[in-house]
Amino acid sequence: MTSIREFHYPQDYPAIRELWENMEKGVHIGRSDAPDEIAKKTARDPDLFLVAEADGRIVGSVIGGFDGRRGLLYHLAVAKDFRRLGVGSQLLDEVEARLRDKGCLKCYLMVTLDNPEVERFYRKRGWHFMDYVRPFGKELG
């Protein structure tokens, strides 16, 4: 049985980092995944950083963000031995519900180029490809 709960910093950090590092594709770890950056994230929106747990083991994650206008999802990840069991759907449903409760009307996520297979997962859940925008990024520090 898998349960969804909020991420607890710092005690969950080693397990979540290991989950992300063991993803074959789709999760790219960067500077914003360092412990001090995760601490900032959990201080801001602790209710939007969720983990899936089975028998005391973290087997999935999703990070949601909300700026008061739009939502953004990061690091939806499920351990290989728990895929196709509904864990990703549980995480996605819960973070979407929490964003809706905050008044979020529109949410975005990005699919990495190395993981096009996940597009089918998102499309089945009502997400669509936005061919009218291109994401831009900039390192600020």
SETORMAR-992415 format. One line per 10 residues: their letters; for each residue x, y, z of N, C-alpha, C. Coordinates in steps of 0.001 Angstrom, whole numbers, plus 524288, in hexadecimal, padded with zeros to 5 digits. Example, Ala and Ser with C-alpha at 12.3 -4.5 7.8 and 13.67 -1.06 7.14 Angstrom:
AS	83386/7E9C6/81E78/8300C/7EE6C/81E78/83390/7F31C/81E78  83232/7F736/81BA8/83566/7FBDC/81BE4/83264/8001E/81EBE
end
This chain:
MTSIREFHYP	8034F/7FB54/80000/80000/80000/80000/80374/804E1/80000  80234/8086E/7FC83/80523/80D4C/7FC12/801F1/811C3/7FE58  80480/81509/8016B/801E7/819A5/80388/804CC/81E81/801B8  801EC/822CC/8015E/8041F/827D6/7FFCE/80462/82B43/804A4  808D1/82DC4/8055A/80982/83156/809C4/80D1F/835C3/80824  80D6D/839B7/80B7B/810FD/83E0B/80A75/8169C/83C69/80BA5  81A26/83E81/808A4/81FBD/83DBD/80959/82163/84043/80E79  824D4/83DB8/81161/826D7/83FE0/81648/82CAE/840E3/815B7  82E0E/845DB/81625/83392/84750/815D2/835AB/847F6/81B57  83A3D/845FD/81C90/83E31/84396/81933/83DFD/83D91/81907
QDYPAIRELW	83AB9/83B38/81C57/83AED/83587/81CD1/839D1/83293/817BE  83685/83499/8144A/8354F/831E8/80F64/8392C/83310/80B02  83C8D/836E8/80BCC/83FEB/83894/80782/84358/83431/8054B  84618/83126/8087E/8496B/82D0D/80623/84658/82932/802BA  841BF/827A7/80471/83EA1/823E8/80170/83C93/82659/7FC68  83B02/82B47/7FCA0/838E6/82DCC/7F7F4/83D45/82EC1/7F408  841C7/8303B/7F5F4/84647/83110/7F283/847C2/82BEC/7EFD1  847B8/827AA/7F2BD/848EA/82290/7F079/844E2/8210C/7EC52  83FE6/8220E/7ED6A/83BD4/820F9/7E985/83CFD/823EE/7E47F  83DF7/82905/7E4ED/83F00/82C33/7E049/843D8/82A5B/7DD65
ENMEKGVHIG	84800/8290D/7E044/84CDC/82756/7DDD3/84C38/8221E/7DAFE  84885/81EEF/7DCB8/847B7/819D5/7DA52/843C7/819DF/7D5D7  841AA/81E5D/7D496/83E30/81EBA/7D015/84180/81E40/7CB28  83FE7/81ACC/7C7A7/842F0/819F9/7C2E5/842CD/81EC4/7BF66  83E6E/82192/7BF92/83DCE/8263D/7BC5A/83952/82975/7BE8B  838F7/82E43/7BCAE/83494/83194/7BE20/8357E/8351F/7C2C3  838E5/833A4/7C65E/83A1F/836F6/7CADC/83FE1/83867/7CA74  840D2/83D62/7C9D2/84626/83F5B/7C976/8473F/84272/7CE6C  84AFC/840B9/7D168/84C3E/84333/7D662/84FC6/847DD/7D562  84E51/84C31/7D7C2/85150/850FC/7D715/85250/853A5/7DC50
RSDAPDEIAK	8543B/85862/7DBF4/8557A/85B5F/7E0B6/850BE/85C2C/7E42C  84C25/85C9A/7E1E1/8476F/85D84/7E500/845BA/858AC/7E802  84865/8544D/7E744/8473A/84F86/7EA28/84AED/84E9E/7EEB5  84E79/85248/7EF9B/85211/851EB/7F40F/84F00/85289/7F923  85103/85070/7FD61/84E21/850A4/8025A/84C3E/85616/803E8  84F89/85A0D/80373/84DDD/85F47/80517/84980/8616E/8019F  8497E/85FF9/7FCA2/84553/861B5/7F926/84035/85ECD/7FA40  84095/859D9/7FB6C/83BEC/856D8/7FCDF/839B5/858E8/801FD  83D0C/85A78/8059B/83B35/85CCD/80A87/83817/861C5/80969  839E8/86508/805C7/83704/869C5/80454/831B7/86862/80202
KTARDPDLFL	831A4/86460/7FEB6/82CBF/862C0/7FC3F/828D0/860F4/80053  82A8A/85DBD/803EF/826E2/85BB3/807D9/8251A/85FF4/80B9F  8283E/863EE/80C69/8268F/8684E/80FB9/8224A/86B75/80D0D  82279/86BC3/807EA/81EAB/86EDE/804FA/81982/86BF9/8041C  819B3/86733/80227/814F5/86436/800E3/81574/85E95/802E0  8158D/85DC2/807E4/81643/8585E/809C9/811EF/854AF/807FE  80D5A/856CA/80706/808E1/8538F/80583/808DB/85206/7FFC5  80C94/85409/7FCBE/80CC3/852C8/7F72C/8115D/84F42/7F5B7  81472/84DA6/7F979/818B8/849F2/7F88E/816E3/844CF/7FAE9  81584/84125/7F784/81313/83C49/7F940/81681/83794/7F802
VAEADGRIVG	815FC/833A4/7FB4E/8189C/82EAE/7FA5E/814A1/82A4A/7FAB5  815BE/82622/7F7D2/812CD/82146/7F849/8162F/81D9A/7FB7E  813B1/81B03/7FF31/8168C/8179A/802BF/813FA/8123C/802E0  81738/80E30/802DC/81551/808CF/80348/818D8/805F3/80726  8168B/803D8/80B31/81986/800FC/80F2B/81E26/80419/8113A  81D51/80928/81229/82164/80C80/8144F/82578/80E50/81067  824E9/80CF8/80B74/8289E/80E6A/80759/8262E/8127C/803CC  8290D/8169D/8029E/82740/81A88/7FEDA/827E0/81840/7F96B  8236F/817E1/7F699/8236F/81576/7F169/821AD/81942/7ED24  82070/81E15/7EE9D/81ED0/821E3/7EAC2/81F03/82762/7ECE6
SVIGGFDGRR	81EFC/82B29/7E957/81F14/830A5/7EAFB/81C92/83414/7E6D5  81AD5/83891/7E890/81964/83CCE/7E50F/81A13/841DD/7E81A  81C02/845D5/7E577/81C8D/84AFF/7E7D0/818FE/84EAD/7E4D7  81597/85140/7E7A8/8123D/85533/7E559/813E6/85A96/7E725  81321/85E5F/7E3CE/8141F/863CA/7E528/80F72/8670E/7E390  80E7B/86B39/7E670/80A34/86EBE/7E51C/80BE3/87441/7E665  80BA6/877B4/7E28A/80D5A/87D17/7E34F/808D0/880CB/7E456  80422/87E9D/7E524/7FF83/881D4/7E5E3/7FC59/88272/7E0E9  7FEA9/880E5/7DC9D/7FC02/88148/7D78F/7FC35/87C26/7D492  800DF/879DF/7D426/801A4/87505/7D13A/80461/87106/7D4A2
GLLYHLAVAK	80356/86C14/7D354/80607/867CC/7D5E8/80A23/86586/7D24B  80DE7/862E7/7D4A0/811F9/86040/7D1AE/8136A/85B4A/7D493  8140B/85708/7D1B3/81566/85208/7D408/81AEF/85078/7D282  81D94/84E11/7D638/822ED/84C3F/7D57A/8237B/846BC/7D7AE  82720/843E4/7D5A3/82900/83EF4/7D7DC/824B3/83B1B/7D954  820F7/83A56/7D5C4/81D5F/835F5/7D687/82094/83116/7D54B  821AC/82E0A/7D940/8251F/82985/7D8B2/822D6/824EE/7DBA9  8234D/82049/7D96A/8217D/81B81/7DBF5/825C9/81768/7DB65  8270C/814DA/7DFB7/82AFB/810B3/7DFA3/8296B/80C84/7DBB0  82D3D/80A57/7D916/82C4D/806A8/7D4D1/828AC/80230/7D669
DFRRLGVGSQ	8295F/80007/7DB12/82635/7FB8C/7DCB9/820B4/7FD04/7DE77  81F63/80216/7DE42/81A1D/803D5/7DFA2/81754/80672/7DB10  8199C/80649/7D67D/81719/808A0/7D1EE/812A7/80533/7D000  80EF0/807AE/7CD74/80A44/8051B/7CB43/806BD/802C9/7CF7F  8073D/804EF/7D43E/803E4/80351/7D898/8005D/807C9/7DA68  8007C/80C2B/7D79C/7FD32/8109D/7D8F4/7FFB5/81495/7DC91  804AB/813D3/7DDF4/80747/81768/7E194/807D9/81CD5/7DF2E  8098C/81D1B/7DA4B/80A11/8222C/7D7AC/804DE/824F9/7D749  800BB/82213/7D623/7FB7B/82462/7D5D8/7F9BE/82663/7DB27  7FAD2/82371/7DF47/7F965/8252F/7E492/7FC1E/82A50/7E5DA
LLDEVEARLR	8012F/82A8A/7E4C8/8042B/82F4E/7E5E5/8021B/833E6/7E2BB  80133/83309/7DDB5/7FF4F/8372E/7DA4F/7F9E8/8390F/7DC03  7F66E/83573/7DD22/7F12A/836ED/7DEE2/7F15F/83A2E/7E3E3  7F4A9/83892/7E790/7F4E8/83B57/7EC9A/7F73B/840C8/7EC03  7FB73/8414A/7E914/7FDC6/8467F/7E886/7FA27/84A0F/7E569  7F765/847F7/7E178/7F39C/84B27/7DE94/7EF3B/84CF7/7E237  7ED3D/8498C/7E58A/7E912/84B05/7E934/7EAF2/84F4E/7ECE9  7EFB0/84ECD/7EEC9/7F1C6/852C0/7F261/7F286/857FB/7EFA8  7F43E/857DE/7EACD/7F4C2/85CB8/7E7D7/7EF6B/85F38/7E6E5  7EB95/85C06/7E570/7E63E/85E0A/7E4B9/7E444/86097/7E9C0
DKGCLKCYLM	7E542/85E19/7EE32/7E38B/86041/7F33C/7E603/8658C/7F463  7EA89/86691/7F230/7ED28/86BA1/7F2ED/7EB2C/86FBC/7EF15  7E7C1/86E22/7EB7A/7E5B6/871D0/7E79E/7E89A/871B1/7E276  7EBF3/86DE0/7E1B6/7EEEB/86D71/7DCD6/7EB48/86BCC/7D86C  7EB3E/86ED4/7D435/7E7E6/86DC1/7CFB8/7EAC4/86B09/7CB46  7EFE9/86BBA/7CB10/7F2F1/86994/7C6BC/7F832/867D2/7C8D2  7F9F6/8635D/7C6DB/7FEDE/86127/7C8BA/80221/85F50/7C41C  8072D/85F89/7C4C4/80ADB/85DE1/7C0BE/80E78/859AA/7C2E5  81095/856A0/7BF5B/814E2/85316/7C090/81825/8529B/7BBAF  81CE7/850D5/7BC49/82053/85026/7B7D1/821E7/84A73/7B775
VTLDNPEVER	821ED/84870/7B2B9/823AA/84323/7B1A3/8290F/8438D/7AF2B  82CD4/840D7/7B177/8321D/84111/7AF5A/83261/83E24/7AA25  835E7/83FDC/7A6D9/83665/83D92/7A19C/837E7/837D1/7A1CE  83A57/83615/7A611/83BEA/8309D/7A67C/8377E/82D0B/7A857  832D1/82F42/7A91A/82E8B/82C35/7AB57/82959/82D11/7A876  82943/82C8C/7A34D/82467/82D9B/7A075/8200B/829B2/7A1B6  8216C/82511/7A3AB/81D76/82118/7A4E2/81999/822F1/7A90D  81B53/82666/7AC78/817E9/82826/7B0B2/8137B/82BB0/7AEBA  81403/82D93/7AA01/80FED/830F8/7A7DC/80AA2/82E3C/7A7C4  80A89/82937/7A691/8059D/82642/7A677/80313/8263E/7ABE7
FYRKRGWHFM	8064C/8259A/7AFFF/80464/825C5/7B561/801A3/82AF0/7B67A  80418/82F45/7B514/801C8/83466/7B61F/7FCF5/8356C/7B2C3  7FD2B/833FD/7ADDC/7F8A8/834CF/7AA69/7F3D7/831E9/7AC6D  7F487/82D2C/7AE5E/7F020/82A29/7B07C/7EDAD/82CEB/7B533  7F096/8304A/7B7A5/7EEC3/83307/7BC50/7ED47/838B2/7BB3F  7EC68/839F1/7B63D/7EA5F/83F16/7B4D8/7EE61/8433E/7B3A7  7F359/84202/7B3ED/7F762/845C4/7B297/7F80C/845D9/7ACAF  7F9C0/84A3F/7AA8F/7FA8F/84A98/7A4F1/7FF9F/84D7B/7A3BC  801C3/84C44/79F3E/8067B/84ECA/79D65/80538/85455/79BB7  8084A/8580D/79D76/80782/85D8C/79C17/80B67/85EF1/797CB
DYVRPFGKEL	809A6/85E9C/792F8/80D28/85FAF/78E9B/80D99/8657D/78D65  80B3A/868B4/7909B/80B48/86E51/78FA9/80F0B/8713D/79343  811EF/86E67/7968D/815DB/870DD/799EE/81AE2/86DA9/799B6  81F23/8702B/79B0C/82430/86D9D/79BA8/82658/86F38/7A0F0  827E3/86B6F/7A41A/82A10/86CF2/7A934/82F88/86F43/7A899  8309B/87346/7AB98/835B3/875A4/7ABEE/83773/8752F/7B193  83C72/874F7/7B27E/83E81/874B4/7B7BE/84379/877EC/7B83C  844C2/87942/7BD1A/84978/87C45/7BE1D/84B45/87B0B/7C3A7  8503F/879E0/7C442/85293/8792E/7C96E/85375/87E97/7CBD3  85174/87F83/7D064/851E3/884A9/7D2CC/85653/88509/7D6D0
G	85882/880C3/7D842/85C94/880F3/7DC44/86156/87DF9/7DAE0
end
